[in-house]
């Protein structure tokens, strides 16, 4: 009898724990990290640590038009990028701590060489956004424009 009660309690605890975990995983469903320019938004993956910033969008064969990657640095600096092992052309957008676009490298091309050139803005930035090539021009994005973030971090 005691064994049955013990097993029932264990099963109930397991069921409760499973329910809580499912609830916590699903409560943010539908929410995405976003970067918006006026009324145009991109769902973004965050690159916030050294590993994710180093990998970036390498080896991706495609990127949906409404997607991108937002690199977040601890402080403003002059951050350079390269296209080594990147398979798709990108627009690279540098954004300062005031959330203003400071520089755009349009149509950065994949690099298939063993030594790839760095792409530099020459401007201080805290954030860098990578989106599909051509989208910056298509939406009329230019230096000086403000952006808005919806970041869950």
Secondary structure, DSSP 8 states (H G I E B T S, - for coil): -HHHHHHHHHHHHHHHHHHHHHHHHHTTTT---EEEETTEEEEEEEE-SHHHHHHTTTT-S---TTEEEEEEEEEEE---B--BT--S-EEEEEE-TTSBEEEEEEEE--B-SSS---B--SS-EEEEEEEETTHHHHTT--TT-B-EEE---
